[in-house]
Structures are given as C-alpha cells and as structure tokens.
Amino acid sequence: MNKPGSIFLAVGSLLMSGTISSAHQHQAGDAQHQGNAPDSAREHCNQTEASISAVFAPFSSDVSVRFDENFFYVESTGFPDHPMMIGITAWQQQVPIPQPYSGSNAWRIPRKPIPAANPLSAKSHFFRGAIALAANGVPIFNPIKNDGRTNTFLAGELDEFGGHSGRADDYHYHIAPIHLQEAVGQNLPVAYALDGYPIYGFDEPDGSPAADLDSLNGHHTPTHGYHYHATKSYPYLNGGFYGEVTERDGQVDPQPRARGPRPATRPLRGAHITAYEGLAENRYLLTYRLKRADHLVRYTFHPDRSAEFEFVAPDGSSTIETYDGKSRRNGGGGNQGDRRNGSSRERSPRRAESQTGAREPWLKAHLTEIDHDENGLLSAAELAAEIDRTFTGYDRNEDGNLVSAEYRKGQKVRSPLAGFVVQHATDIDQNSDEIITRAEFESNVMRMFERLDADDDGTITPDEFQTQSGRTKPTRS
C-alpha cells in the first residue's frame, strides 16, 4: 500500500480546531431550510460527464465512472490509497477488505439532482448505509452511527482520515474526506451526496470562505448552484438531503451491498489501533495495543471472497480462522481460540416440499411475499429490507438483540421471516447464548440468498431458482 505524503492530513486535528457539537444536540427533527432558495435552485441541475469525471479522475486507477441519461455510476473497491484504521480507540474488531462495488452493485447517483419538496435531515434519518460517495470511491456514512445517538468521531471510532470498517469489513468514512482536496483541487468537490449534489471542502471553489450554510450544510451560489460543504463541526458534510432520495428501512435506496467473508464482530474494549500496512497483494497486517501489549491481526483476502485471519498474541502464540466466502462461520478476533474445526451451527433451513416431491428453497416458496416490486426477481435489497422489518418489529426494546420472549410472546410481526425466526431460532443463534443478534439473523438469512445467487450479482432470477433448487453451490474450506 502506498502512503501519500502531504495528503496524509490529521483529520482529527483539523476537526478539533473547530467547535464540535455534543452528541445530544444531534437529535433535532427534519431540516428546516433557512430562507427561500433562489428559483434557479429549484430547477434541475444537469451536470456534464466531463465535470463529473474530473472529480474521480485523480483516482482513475481504482475508480471508474459510466453514465446514462439520468445517473452516473461509480465502480470501486472502496479501498483507499492511504493508511487506514490507525488511531481508532473504540474498535469493533473489523478490518478493511475490498468490496465488489461494480456492475449492478455500483454506486448510482443522479446527474440531474432535483430539490426535494420536504428535505430530510440526517439527524433523524439515514442511520444505515451511505449518504455520500468520496472522489476516491469510498462511501461516506452518517456521522451518527446506526444507534441514532453516537457521534462516531467523538466516540473515537474513526481513524486519522475519518474512516473505519463496518460490519461487512467494509471501509467507509463518517466525515467529509477533506484530505482528498489536495488530489482533486480547490475547485472540485471531494464527494457527491447520494442525492446528486456535490460536496466541496471548507471553502468555495474560488477560495473564499463558505458562508450562510443552511441546516443541511449547503447553500446556493450563482456560479455553482446548490452544493454542500465540509465543516469542522457537526454535521461535517451533508447533514441530510436537499435533493430527492428514496428512504427505505433507514437508508438511501438503492445503494450497493457490501459483502464480508465473516459475521459481524464485537467491540474489543480498551484496544487502540497503532499500525496498519499492506504486506503483499491482498495480505494485510493490523497492530493494536491492549493492556500495554501489542497484538497482531494478519489476514489474507482472495478474489473468491474467502479469507484467512491469524491472530497473534503478545507471547507469539497465534490462532487462525478461515472463511470460505459463502458459508460464513462464527466471527470474532483477538485471542479467542482456534475455530477452524468448531461447530458453525450454520445448518440449512428446512425447505417446503414442491408438488413433485422435491424440496423447494425457502426463498422460492416465499418469493411473492418478499418480491416488493413484483418483477419476479429477488434482490438482495428486497431481502435486506425484509430482514430489517422483521428484526426491528421484534426488537421492541431496541437493544439490537432478540430474546425468546420477544419473538415467541412479543408483538406480532407481519413478515414471512417472522415465522422463520420462531422455527429456526436454534440455528440462527450461532453461539448458543440464547440471544439472536442482528448480525446472526442477517448472516443466516443472507446465506440462503448467496447459495441461490449463482452469478453473485445481487439478484436471484427464475432460472437461478430453478437450477439451484434442491442443491447448494460448492463452498471453499
């Protein structure tokens, strides 16, 4: 991994030089714009292919852009050319792994953004998924994490560039990537919000200070129309969406799906990441300090999405975890023992019987209930929405866990997956602790999807339902 020189800005220092809002101030309602926008701001903003391509051009070795009449599509691995993870003091044990943001799983952004009749604020919406895309192809999430309360920057969850890895081992930022301005230049945006409006640095393209920003961190100027700005205090970037977007299950829809090789991991309290480096192609080393001793995580990631993790303790002893990229095993890091031969508890769910006597995949049997747009296809986004609806419906105390009383005796949930939870609770509870986490639920259900999605394009077609019925794709151990 190349380490840029002066581009390696200390994001924390830059942001701390401004006034940081406290976390409890972030719970205001939807955005109320200050004053009336000029008439020109209410018109469609048609951005040219050349102007958009120029933003991503400095990263063309890793990022590509294509266009149609209404959208531009950005393909990348979400893997930036700068050191990652260093400086994080609140770590979930995730590491950066390249993501398949390409083809039908590319980022889709409007090239003709339209002002929304009722703009939505990120203070009360969009706690899941990305809200913007950086010029280097790295997604940017809401600064407030998915619990709707925690400011990731203030909580110590971000590295020196304002990023960290999520539950799918997907690297993303949570604040504006102002370090990219050295590469793209003062006159170009460092990112695009997913409503299509650009995000510039702290100043205007001509170098003058940005002034009179609205509640979404944006404003209209005669030369550049409506656009957002980075700021040194919350919301740090676009504080919601001035333009039209579709919100579904707490995130902008559609957007690409990140794919990790292992289930989500848990926080490792007291850990401080001190170093991260690339050892060779697809091989990386992360060092963290815990209880005054250094621990190492060496991992290798393969194109078929299989991976090996080696956890090295201070005394030199190590444990190894392997993941085949399809049938995901129990996750976790640190010094928690070798799970290579442990029971994964990832048994296939029971399937309905077809009229011919063959066993029918559960997803095929319930396709009409999950196929929200009724096009005969099942997309990963549709299934993810059903997962979220079911889990949120049962999780009445919003603690991110399900216990037996919630899904057996609690509120009824209208979803085919509601009965699935009750019938397969033992299988879903991978570590047999009598608690079903969101990660366990997602892993179990999405594994069914991955087995049927033969070409890994994020959509199951009727042909795939037919050819995969009664069998599963081979896995790599």
Kinemage of the C-alpha trace (Angstrom):
@kinemage 1
@onewidth
@group {chain A} dominant
@subgroup {mainchain}
@vectorlist {calphas} color= white
{ca met a 1} P 0.000 0.000 0.000
{ca asn a 2} L 1.351 3.390 -0.989
{ca lys a 3} L 1.427 6.064 1.638
{ca pro a 4} L 0.816 9.565 0.288
{ca gly a 5} L 2.949 12.341 1.703
{ca ser a 6} L 1.330 15.660 2.429
{ca ile a 7} L -2.089 14.230 1.672
{ca phe a 8} L -1.836 12.375 4.969
{ca leu a 9} L -3.726 15.046 6.919
{ca ala a 10} L -4.627 14.587 10.543
{ca val a 11} L -8.377 14.742 10.234
{ca gly a 12} L -8.821 14.710 13.969
{ca ser a 13} L -6.637 17.768 14.424
{ca leu a 14} L -8.420 19.667 11.664
{ca leu a 15} L -11.845 18.926 13.072
{ca met a 16} L -10.904 19.545 16.649
{ca ser a 17} L -9.814 23.038 15.643
{ca gly a 18} L -13.495 23.851 15.176
{ca thr a 19} L -16.355 23.791 17.604
{ca ile a 20} L -17.693 20.257 17.948
{ca ser a 21} L -21.350 19.802 18.735
{ca ser a 22} L -22.146 17.388 21.535
{ca ala a 23} L -23.860 14.121 20.689
{ca his a 24} L -27.138 15.006 22.388
{ca gln a 25} L -27.566 18.019 20.106
{ca his a 26} L -27.932 15.783 17.072
{ca gln a 27} L -31.444 14.646 17.784
{ca ala a 28} L -33.279 17.584 16.227
{ca gly a 29} L -36.111 16.976 13.789
{ca asp a 30} L -36.103 17.169 9.999
{ca ala a 31} L -34.299 20.001 8.274
{ca gln a 32} L -35.927 23.390 8.046
{ca his a 33} L -34.250 25.470 5.350
{ca gln a 34} L -33.219 28.973 6.266
{ca gly a 35} L -34.903 31.377 3.880
{ca asn a 36} L -36.161 30.689 0.395
{ca ala a 37} L -33.856 29.163 -2.211
{ca pro a 38} L -33.475 31.106 -5.474
{ca asp a 39} L -35.710 29.969 -8.301
{ca ser a 40} L -32.684 28.547 -10.128
{ca ala a 41} L -32.010 26.261 -7.167
{ca arg a 42} L -35.397 24.660 -7.667
{ca glu a 43} L -34.620 23.681 -11.240
{ca his a 44} L -32.926 20.504 -12.316
{ca cys a 45} L -29.144 20.717 -12.097
{ca asn a 46} L -27.682 18.962 -15.143
{ca gln a 47} L -24.034 18.069 -14.581
{ca thr a 48} L -21.896 17.197 -17.569
{ca glu a 49} L -19.997 13.954 -17.974
{ca ala a 50} L -16.753 15.914 -18.137
{ca ser a 51} L -17.342 17.799 -14.880
{ca ile a 52} L -18.285 14.653 -13.004
{ca ser a 53} L -15.458 12.563 -14.456
{ca ala a 54} L -12.918 15.227 -13.443
{ca val a 55} L -13.741 14.662 -9.768
{ca phe a 56} L -12.865 10.960 -9.931
{ca ala a 57} L -10.009 11.306 -12.461
{ca pro a 58} L -7.175 11.541 -9.862
{ca phe a 59} L -8.168 8.033 -8.705
{ca ser a 60} L -8.793 6.501 -12.132
{ca ser a 61} L -6.508 3.537 -11.406
{ca asp a 62} L -9.008 2.375 -8.768
{ca val a 63} L -12.246 4.129 -9.711
{ca ser a 64} L -14.254 4.151 -12.943
{ca val a 65} L -17.320 6.181 -13.925
{ca arg a 66} L -20.006 5.491 -16.520
{ca phe a 67} L -23.155 7.355 -17.452
{ca asp a 68} L -26.673 7.075 -18.741
{ca glu a 69} L -29.195 9.848 -19.258
{ca asn a 70} L -30.223 10.164 -15.612
{ca phe a 71} L -27.428 8.719 -13.464
{ca phe a 72} L -23.713 8.290 -13.200
{ca tyr a 73} L -22.367 5.020 -11.874
{ca val a 74} L -19.159 4.728 -9.886
{ca glu a 75} L -17.291 1.427 -9.635
{ca ser a 76} L -14.610 0.905 -6.992
{ca thr a 77} L -13.390 -1.463 -4.307
{ca gly a 78} L -13.904 1.103 -1.566
{ca phe a 79} L -10.245 0.619 -0.690
{ca pro a 80} L -8.411 3.970 -0.416
{ca asp a 81} L -4.751 4.629 -1.147
{ca his a 82} L -3.941 5.870 2.335
{ca pro a 83} L -3.242 4.202 5.693
{ca met a 84} L -6.408 3.019 7.404
{ca met a 85} L -7.610 2.277 10.939
{ca ile a 86} L -4.694 3.967 12.747
{ca gly a 87} L -5.767 5.941 15.791
{ca ile a 88} L -9.061 4.148 16.453
{ca thr a 89} L -9.686 3.733 20.190
{ca ala a 90} L -13.205 2.241 20.009
{ca trp a 91} L -12.841 -0.796 17.756
{ca gln a 92} L -15.424 -3.373 16.683
{ca gln a 93} L -12.670 -5.808 15.523
{ca gln a 94} L -13.473 -5.272 11.850
{ca val a 95} L -10.726 -4.788 9.263
{ca pro a 96} L -10.737 -3.276 5.749
{ca ile a 97} L -11.477 -5.668 2.887
{ca pro a 98} L -12.041 -4.651 -0.770
{ca gln a 99} L -15.696 -4.605 -1.772
{ca pro a 100} L -17.408 -5.534 -5.077
{ca tyr a 101} L -18.868 -2.119 -5.918
{ca ser a 102} L -19.166 -2.835 -9.645
{ca gly a 103} L -21.633 -3.873 -12.314
{ca ser a 104} L -25.159 -3.921 -10.924
{ca asn a 105} L -23.629 -3.312 -7.479
{ca ala a 106} L -22.045 0.027 -8.463
{ca trp a 107} L -22.886 3.372 -6.847
{ca arg a 108} L -25.741 5.130 -8.650
{ca ile a 109} L -26.002 8.905 -8.285
{ca pro a 110} L -28.395 11.312 -10.058
{ca arg a 111} L -26.705 13.561 -12.605
{ca lys a 112} L -29.807 15.799 -12.613
{ca pro a 113} L -30.494 16.307 -8.898
{ca ile a 114} L -33.949 17.645 -8.067
{ca pro a 115} L -34.683 19.707 -4.932
{ca ala a 116} L -36.969 17.782 -2.592
{ca ala a 117} L -40.318 19.182 -1.539
{ca asn a 118} L -39.519 18.100 2.017
{ca pro a 119} L -35.754 17.741 2.569
{ca leu a 120} L -34.795 15.117 5.150
{ca ser a 121} L -32.247 15.630 7.911
{ca ala a 122} L -29.536 13.113 8.793
{ca lys a 123} L -30.168 13.975 12.437
{ca ser a 124} L -33.274 11.813 12.364
{ca his a 125} L -32.914 9.740 9.183
{ca phe a 126} L -30.379 7.645 7.281
{ca phe a 127} L -28.577 5.980 10.186
{ca arg a 128} L -27.907 2.957 7.976
{ca gly a 129} L -25.837 2.826 4.817
{ca ala a 130} L -24.055 5.577 2.928
{ca ile a 131} L -25.199 9.172 2.424
{ca ala a 132} L -22.381 10.206 0.057
{ca leu a 133} L -19.517 8.870 -2.050
{ca ala a 134} L -15.979 10.260 -1.907
{ca ala a 135} L -13.939 11.094 -5.005
{ca asn a 136} L -11.741 8.042 -4.333
{ca gly a 137} L -14.731 5.675 -4.441
{ca val a 138} L -15.055 5.232 -0.675
{ca pro a 139} L -18.610 5.534 0.694
{ca ile a 140} L -19.409 8.053 3.431
{ca phe a 141} L -21.893 7.187 6.162
{ca asn a 142} L -23.870 9.391 8.536
{ca pro a 143} L -21.566 10.764 11.280
{ca ile a 144} L -24.141 9.393 13.726
{ca lys a 145} L -23.931 5.614 13.807
{ca asn a 146} L -26.823 3.224 13.420
{ca asp a 147} L -27.906 3.524 17.056
{ca gly a 148} L -29.140 7.033 16.199
{ca arg a 149} L -27.147 8.587 19.044
{ca thr a 150} L -23.391 8.061 18.883
{ca asn a 151} L -21.178 10.580 17.099
{ca thr a 152} L -18.544 8.272 15.625
{ca phe a 153} L -15.885 10.968 15.555
{ca leu a 154} L -16.329 11.989 19.185
{ca ala a 155} L -16.547 8.329 20.264
{ca gly a 156} L -13.046 7.539 18.968
{ca glu a 157} L -14.319 5.114 16.340
{ca leu a 158} L -12.603 6.809 13.372
{ca asp a 159} L -9.045 6.746 12.105
{ca glu a 160} L -6.885 9.707 11.113
{ca phe a 161} L -8.777 10.064 7.845
{ca gly a 162} L -12.242 9.881 9.363
{ca gly a 163} L -12.965 6.267 8.448
{ca his a 164} L -13.266 2.764 9.848
{ca ser a 165} L -14.509 -0.669 8.829
{ca gly a 166} L -18.128 -1.698 9.190
{ca arg a 167} L -19.846 -4.972 9.935
{ca ala a 168} L -19.036 -6.381 6.500
{ca asp a 169} L -15.350 -5.428 6.928
{ca asp a 170} L -16.165 -2.563 4.550
{ca tyr a 171} L -14.092 0.592 4.941
{ca his a 172} L -16.023 3.868 4.840
{ca tyr a 173} L -15.791 7.441 6.083
{ca his a 174} L -18.140 9.146 8.544
{ca ile a 175} L -16.955 12.714 7.986
{ca ala a 176} L -16.027 14.691 4.893
{ca pro a 177} L -12.794 13.397 3.270
{ca ile a 178} L -11.105 16.800 3.207
{ca his a 179} L -7.716 15.142 2.665
{ca leu a 180} L -8.792 14.426 -0.921
{ca gln a 181} L -8.814 18.108 -1.779
{ca glu a 182} L -5.073 18.037 -2.381
{ca ala a 183} L -5.648 15.465 -5.127
{ca val a 184} L -8.819 16.872 -6.743
{ca gly a 185} L -8.014 20.569 -6.302
{ca gln a 186} L -9.716 23.504 -4.622
{ca asn a 187} L -12.187 23.996 -7.463
{ca leu a 188} L -13.689 20.489 -7.460
{ca pro a 189} L -15.845 18.659 -4.907
{ca val a 190} L -14.322 15.997 -2.665
{ca ala a 191} L -17.503 13.913 -2.761
{ca tyr a 192} L -21.042 13.656 -4.065
{ca ala a 193} L -24.058 13.254 -1.819
{ca leu a 194} L -26.336 10.447 -2.942
{ca asp a 195} L -28.969 12.989 -3.990
{ca gly a 196} L -26.533 14.152 -6.690
{ca tyr a 197} L -25.400 17.458 -5.213
{ca pro a 198} L -21.617 17.954 -4.831
{ca ile a 199} L -19.768 18.344 -1.526
{ca tyr a 200} L -16.919 20.855 -1.518
{ca gly a 201} L -14.252 21.433 1.108
{ca phe a 202} L -14.325 24.085 3.819
{ca asp a 203} L -14.156 26.924 1.257
{ca glu a 204} L -15.784 27.847 -2.016
{ca pro a 205} L -14.130 26.720 -5.270
{ca asp a 206} L -12.656 30.237 -5.658
{ca gly a 207} L -11.054 30.041 -2.216
{ca ser a 208} L -13.457 32.344 -0.416
{ca pro a 209} L -14.963 31.137 2.883
{ca ala a 210} L -18.249 29.260 2.657
{ca ala a 211} L -20.944 31.339 4.346
{ca asp a 212} L -24.642 31.196 5.192
{ca leu a 213} L -24.918 27.408 5.124
{ca asp a 214} L -28.372 26.018 5.748
{ca ser a 215} L -29.248 23.273 8.221
{ca leu a 216} L -28.073 20.653 5.728
{ca asn a 217} L -24.613 22.234 5.408
{ca gly a 218} L -25.380 23.554 1.948
{ca his a 219} L -26.264 26.734 0.107
{ca his a 220} L -26.848 28.152 -3.341
{ca thr a 221} L -24.360 30.334 -5.215
{ca pro a 222} L -24.785 31.921 -8.654
{ca thr a 223} L -21.794 30.099 -10.154
{ca his a 224} L -22.231 26.598 -8.708
{ca gly a 225} L -25.913 26.299 -7.856
{ca tyr a 226} L -26.811 24.333 -4.758
{ca his a 227} L -23.968 22.399 -3.121
{ca tyr a 228} L -22.833 21.171 0.288
{ca his a 229} L -19.656 21.964 2.218
{ca ala a 230} L -17.423 20.173 4.673
{ca thr a 231} L -17.351 21.780 8.115
{ca lys a 232} L -15.196 21.350 11.209
{ca ser a 233} L -18.226 20.780 13.417
{ca tyr a 234} L -21.280 18.558 13.096
{ca pro a 235} L -22.700 17.635 10.591
{ca tyr a 236} L -19.195 17.621 8.962
{ca leu a 237} L -20.678 17.041 5.460
{ca asn a 238} L -24.203 16.976 4.009
{ca gly a 239} L -26.490 16.973 7.029
{ca gly a 240} L -29.227 15.230 5.099
{ca phe a 241} L -30.570 15.653 1.589
{ca tyr a 242} L -31.622 18.855 -0.150
{ca gly a 243} L -32.411 16.722 -3.190
{ca glu a 244} L -34.848 13.914 -3.760
{ca val a 245} L -33.884 10.471 -2.465
{ca thr a 246} L -35.816 7.365 -1.533
{ca glu a 247} L -35.516 6.276 2.076
{ca arg a 248} L -36.195 2.622 2.796
{ca asp a 249} L -35.515 0.944 6.127
{ca gly a 250} L -33.351 3.780 7.374
{ca gln a 251} L -31.087 4.196 4.358
{ca val a 252} L -30.957 5.656 0.870
{ca asp a 253} L -32.318 3.151 -1.620
{ca pro a 254} L -30.914 1.793 -3.845
{ca gln a 255} L -27.265 1.543 -2.901
{ca pro a 256} L -24.599 -1.162 -3.246
{ca arg a 257} L -24.323 -4.035 -0.847
{ca ala a 258} L -21.051 -4.620 0.971
{ca arg a 259} L -20.027 -8.270 1.311
{ca gly a 260} L -17.766 -9.522 4.051
{ca pro a 261} L -16.371 -13.034 4.469
{ca arg a 262} L -17.393 -13.394 8.122
{ca pro a 263} L -20.183 -12.461 10.517
{ca ala a 264} L -20.053 -9.122 12.304
{ca thr a 265} L -17.662 -8.954 15.242
{ca arg a 266} L -17.983 -7.419 18.696
{ca pro a 267} L -16.257 -4.447 20.345
{ca leu a 268} L -12.851 -5.068 21.922
{ca arg a 269} L -12.812 -2.665 24.832
{ca gly a 270} L -9.535 -0.954 25.580
{ca ala a 271} L -7.939 -1.698 22.200
{ca his a 272} L -6.065 1.079 20.382
{ca ile a 273} L -5.029 0.526 16.751
{ca thr a 274} L -1.458 1.701 16.301
{ca ala a 275} L -0.430 0.466 12.834
{ca tyr a 276} L -1.815 -0.871 9.581
{ca glu a 277} L 0.087 -1.902 6.475
{ca gly a 278} L -0.136 -3.935 3.311
{ca leu a 279} L 2.309 -6.861 3.333
{ca ala a 280} L 1.645 -8.083 -0.202
{ca glu a 281} L -1.208 -8.213 -2.646
{ca asn a 282} L -4.406 -8.895 -0.656
{ca arg a 283} L -2.381 -9.505 2.521
{ca tyr a 284} L -2.500 -7.040 5.410
{ca leu a 285} L -1.300 -6.515 8.975
{ca leu a 286} L -3.110 -4.597 11.699
{ca thr a 287} L -1.494 -3.907 15.066
{ca tyr a 288} L -3.428 -2.920 18.149
{ca arg a 289} L -2.383 -2.282 21.717
{ca leu a 290} L -4.341 -3.777 24.589
{ca lys a 291} L -3.318 -3.804 28.254
{ca arg a 292} L 0.116 -2.356 27.401
{ca ala a 293} L 0.909 -5.160 24.940
{ca asp a 294} L 0.847 -5.352 21.139
{ca his a 295} L -1.443 -7.784 19.338
{ca leu a 296} L -1.347 -8.538 15.611
{ca val a 297} L -4.010 -9.429 13.077
{ca arg a 298} L -2.652 -10.805 9.796
{ca tyr a 299} L -5.229 -11.519 7.150
{ca thr a 300} L -5.379 -12.540 3.520
{ca phe a 301} L -8.343 -11.930 1.261
{ca his a 302} L -8.955 -13.763 -2.027
{ca pro a 303} L -10.962 -12.830 -5.156
{ca asp a 304} L -13.492 -15.597 -4.406
{ca arg a 305} L -14.139 -13.725 -1.123
{ca ser a 306} L -12.590 -16.398 1.049
{ca ala a 307} L -10.200 -15.200 3.744
{ca glu a 308} L -7.765 -16.345 6.414
{ca phe a 309} L -7.181 -14.497 9.670
{ca glu a 310} L -4.253 -15.073 12.018
{ca phe a 311} L -4.439 -13.501 15.473
{ca val a 312} L -1.025 -13.219 17.156
{ca ala a 313} L -0.875 -12.712 20.922
{ca pro a 314} L 1.914 -10.788 22.695
{ca asp a 315} L 3.658 -14.068 23.607
{ca gly a 316} L 3.863 -15.056 19.933
{ca ser a 317} L 1.167 -17.714 20.030
{ca ser a 318} L -1.426 -17.487 17.306
{ca thr a 319} L -4.871 -18.719 16.351
{ca ile a 320} L -6.298 -18.989 12.863
{ca glu a 321} L -9.781 -18.532 11.437
{ca thr a 322} L -10.711 -19.383 7.861
{ca tyr a 323} L -13.800 -18.343 5.929
{ca asp a 324} L -14.898 -19.764 2.591
{ca gly a 325} L -16.718 -16.623 1.473
{ca lys a 326} L -20.035 -18.461 1.179
{ca ser a 327} L -20.837 -20.399 4.359
{ca arg a 328} L -19.737 -17.901 6.948
{ca arg a 329} L -18.560 -19.190 10.288
{ca asn a 330} L -18.607 -17.555 13.701
{ca gly a 331} L -16.516 -14.414 13.706
{ca gly a 332} L -14.510 -12.582 16.304
{ca gly a 333} L -10.952 -11.548 16.701
{ca gly a 334} L -8.353 -11.150 19.387
{ca asn a 335} L -7.141 -14.175 21.268
{ca gln a 336} L -10.330 -16.217 21.362
{ca gly a 337} L -9.161 -19.645 20.288
{ca asp a 338} L -8.950 -21.557 17.027
{ca arg a 339} L -12.384 -22.062 15.460
{ca arg a 340} L -11.241 -23.844 12.316
{ca asn a 341} L -12.847 -27.096 13.357
{ca gly a 342} L -15.543 -25.721 15.636
{ca ser a 343} L -19.233 -26.249 15.107
{ca ser a 344} L -20.500 -23.491 12.847
{ca arg a 345} L -24.189 -24.180 13.578
{ca glu a 346} L -24.960 -22.998 10.067
{ca arg a 347} L -27.332 -25.737 9.083
{ca ser a 348} L -29.563 -25.211 6.071
{ca pro a 349} L -33.146 -24.267 6.964
{ca arg a 350} L -35.926 -26.700 6.257
{ca arg a 351} L -37.469 -26.194 2.854
{ca ala a 352} L -41.034 -26.582 1.646
{ca glu a 353} L -41.979 -29.607 -0.420
{ca ser a 354} L -42.986 -28.934 -4.031
{ca gln a 355} L -45.739 -30.789 -5.802
{ca thr a 356} L -43.146 -33.070 -7.404
{ca gly a 357} L -41.762 -34.071 -4.014
{ca ala a 358} L -38.524 -32.111 -4.440
{ca arg a 359} L -37.543 -29.824 -1.622
{ca glu a 360} L -38.153 -26.202 -2.551
{ca pro a 361} L -35.831 -23.416 -1.327
{ca trp a 362} L -37.427 -21.300 1.395
{ca leu a 363} L -36.834 -18.087 -0.541
{ca lys a 364} L -38.538 -19.503 -3.621
{ca ala a 365} L -41.513 -20.652 -1.572
{ca his a 366} L -41.954 -17.132 -0.164
{ca leu a 367} L -40.906 -15.133 -3.242
{ca thr a 368} L -44.275 -13.464 -3.778
{ca glu a 369} L -44.190 -12.131 -0.208
{ca ile a 370} L -40.653 -10.709 -0.439
{ca asp a 371} L -40.615 -9.531 -4.075
{ca his a 372} L -41.716 -5.992 -3.227
{ca asp a 373} L -41.670 -4.648 -6.790
{ca glu a 374} L -43.381 -7.805 -8.128
{ca asn a 375} L -40.935 -8.246 -11.019
{ca gly a 376} L -40.368 -11.958 -10.443
{ca leu a 377} L -36.811 -11.368 -9.223
{ca leu a 378} L -35.489 -11.344 -5.677
{ca ser a 379} L -32.849 -8.711 -4.991
{ca ala a 380} L -30.510 -8.529 -2.030
{ca ala a 381} L -32.011 -5.125 -1.204
{ca glu a 382} L -35.527 -6.593 -1.012
{ca leu a 383} L -34.385 -9.365 1.301
{ca ala a 384} L -32.364 -6.935 3.427
{ca ala a 385} L -35.459 -4.769 3.819
{ca glu a 386} L -37.456 -7.797 4.968
{ca ile a 387} L -34.703 -8.722 7.431
{ca asp a 388} L -34.721 -5.213 8.873
{ca arg a 389} L -38.521 -5.092 9.079
{ca thr a 390} L -38.646 -8.393 10.942
{ca phe a 391} L -35.797 -7.717 13.345
{ca thr a 392} L -36.964 -4.181 14.131
{ca gly a 393} L -40.510 -5.414 14.640
{ca tyr a 394} L -39.465 -7.970 17.239
{ca asp a 395} L -36.769 -5.840 18.916
{ca arg a 396} L -39.195 -3.759 20.969
{ca asn a 397} L -36.576 -2.522 23.447
{ca glu a 398} L -34.238 -1.564 20.575
{ca asp a 399} L -31.172 -3.152 22.164
{ca gly a 400} L -30.066 -4.897 18.965
{ca asn a 401} L -30.777 -8.375 20.377
{ca leu a 402} L -33.732 -10.740 20.321
{ca val a 403} L -34.620 -12.993 23.226
{ca ser a 404} L -37.235 -15.725 23.242
{ca ala a 405} L -39.863 -13.569 24.953
{ca glu a 406} L -39.673 -11.022 22.137
{ca tyr a 407} L -40.179 -13.341 19.176
{ca arg a 408} L -42.335 -16.029 20.813
{ca lys a 409} L -44.579 -13.969 23.065
{ca gly a 410} L -43.999 -10.413 21.900
{ca gln a 411} L -45.664 -8.256 19.300
{ca lys a 412} L -46.807 -9.954 16.116
{ca val a 413} L -44.732 -9.072 13.059
{ca arg a 414} L -46.217 -9.187 9.562
{ca ser a 415} L -43.406 -10.783 7.555
{ca pro a 416} L -42.647 -14.276 6.266
{ca leu a 417} L -39.377 -14.059 8.161
{ca ala a 418} L -41.280 -13.667 11.426
{ca gly a 419} L -42.211 -17.342 11.397
{ca phe a 420} L -38.719 -18.199 10.188
{ca val a 421} L -37.232 -16.691 13.368
{ca val a 422} L -39.523 -18.734 15.599
{ca gln a 423} L -38.978 -22.006 13.721
{ca his a 424} L -35.207 -21.696 13.280
{ca ala a 425} L -34.154 -19.807 16.404
{ca thr a 426} L -31.697 -22.528 17.421
{ca asp a 427} L -29.993 -22.469 14.036
{ca ile a 428} L -29.874 -18.664 13.916
{ca asp a 429} L -28.328 -18.418 17.404
{ca gln a 430} L -24.872 -19.382 16.180
{ca asn a 431} L -23.056 -19.163 19.521
{ca ser a 432} L -25.905 -20.797 21.519
{ca asp a 433} L -26.133 -17.950 24.031
{ca glu a 434} L -29.940 -17.815 23.769
{ca ile a 435} L -29.715 -14.356 22.204
{ca ile a 436} L -30.187 -13.649 18.492
{ca thr a 437} L -28.170 -10.655 17.361
{ca arg a 438} L -28.936 -8.719 14.206
{ca ala a 439} L -25.673 -9.992 12.725
{ca glu a 440} L -26.630 -13.625 13.398
{ca phe a 441} L -30.052 -13.114 11.837
{ca glu a 442} L -28.673 -11.340 8.765
{ca ser a 443} L -25.935 -13.935 8.304
{ca asn a 444} L -28.359 -16.854 8.456
{ca val a 445} L -30.900 -15.398 6.030
{ca met a 446} L -28.417 -13.879 3.569
{ca arg a 447} L -26.591 -17.208 3.388
{ca met a 448} L -29.728 -18.670 1.775
{ca phe a 449} L -29.621 -15.840 -0.755
{ca glu a 450} L -25.933 -16.351 -1.554
{ca arg a 451} L -26.458 -20.053 -2.202
{ca leu a 452} L -29.106 -19.311 -4.835
{ca asp a 453} L -27.430 -16.264 -6.387
{ca ala a 454} L -25.252 -18.307 -8.744
{ca asp a 455} L -23.555 -15.371 -10.513
{ca asp a 456} L -23.207 -13.255 -7.341
{ca asp a 457} L -24.852 -10.233 -8.989
{ca gly a 458} L -27.151 -9.479 -6.048
{ca thr a 459} L -30.317 -10.762 -7.765
{ca ile a 460} L -31.898 -14.223 -7.909
{ca thr a 461} L -33.593 -14.886 -11.241
{ca pro a 462} L -36.243 -17.543 -12.006
{ca asp a 463} L -33.539 -19.582 -13.786
{ca glu a 464} L -31.338 -19.473 -10.676
{ca phe a 465} L -34.266 -20.514 -8.503
{ca gln a 466} L -34.828 -23.435 -10.843
{ca thr a 467} L -31.215 -24.590 -11.289
{ca gln a 468} L -30.292 -24.182 -7.624
{ca ser a 469} L -33.395 -25.919 -6.208
{ca gly a 470} L -32.515 -28.917 -4.117
{ca arg a 471} L -28.764 -28.247 -4.089
{ca thr a 472} L -26.288 -25.650 -2.886
{ca lys a 473} L -23.305 -24.049 -4.528
{ca pro a 474} L -19.965 -25.600 -3.637
{ca thr a 475} L -18.014 -23.881 -0.858
{ca arg a 476} L -14.340 -23.412 -0.320
{ca ser a 477} L -12.906 -24.501 3.008
